[in-house]
Amino acid sequence: NAGVMQNPRHLVRRRGQEARLRCSPMKGHSHVYWYRQLPEEGLKFMVYLQKENIIDESGMPKERFSAEFPKEGPSILRIQQVVRGDSAAYFCASSDRLASMNTEAFFGQGTRLTVV
Amino acid sequence: AQKITQTQPGMFVQEKEAVTLDCTYDTSDPSYGLFWYKQPSSGEMIFLIYQGSYDQQNATEGRYSLNFQKARKSANLVISASQLGDSAMYFCAMREGGNTDKLIFGTGTRLQVFP
């Protein structure tokens, strides 16, 4: 029973390039959450998606960042024209329903993006 | 606004001793959940323990227990009989009730266990 799978684990991009981060939720899970962890900081919520729908994107930067969770395939977090400040660890979490109070968030191992 | 505060950037503990990691929170919602996660140097986020705002008893999971003091809005993690493998970052997080799904994380405490 595979957990949340993120790839790549490490991604290096030059300034101005695009970064695509993929997240395959746990089997049977249709809710996906993306978080960003800047160096020496805690995780910050970015976006919550269900299949084909963005439910809450209150933590997403207004420009250059987008996320999708298509009917088939993984969820994608896309960062266009990356800048050095985008260097961070990006975590995906999944659940099988709208998170209730005690729903544990199952996290992937994260993608570490380095912008050079 | 909801907020999680971890005031200890780093903690040291000797192997086999107990250690307490502090966490305070701020919310106006009477219904909320509190979580602790461990992040080892490999980077993954490992769920440790959960405490609900209406739970009557403090949560326990093996060597982990949560010292929940609702009036003080604190949810400290207690690790008993520390092991070298406990060395990691520890994050406290909160989820409020209603339709809010996101977790709000503190800045973390780096725990180092020495022999």
Interface residues (C-beta under 8 A of the other chain):
Chain A: H31 Y33 Y35 E40 E41 G42 L43 K44 F45 Y48 I55 D56 S58 G59 A89 F91 A93 L98 A99 M101 N102 T103 E104 A105 F106 F107 G108 Q109 G110 R112
Chain B: I4 S31 Y32 G33 F35 Y37 S42 G43 E44 M45 F47 Y50 G52 S53 F91 A93 R95 G97 N99 D101 K102 L103 I104 F105 G106 T107 G108
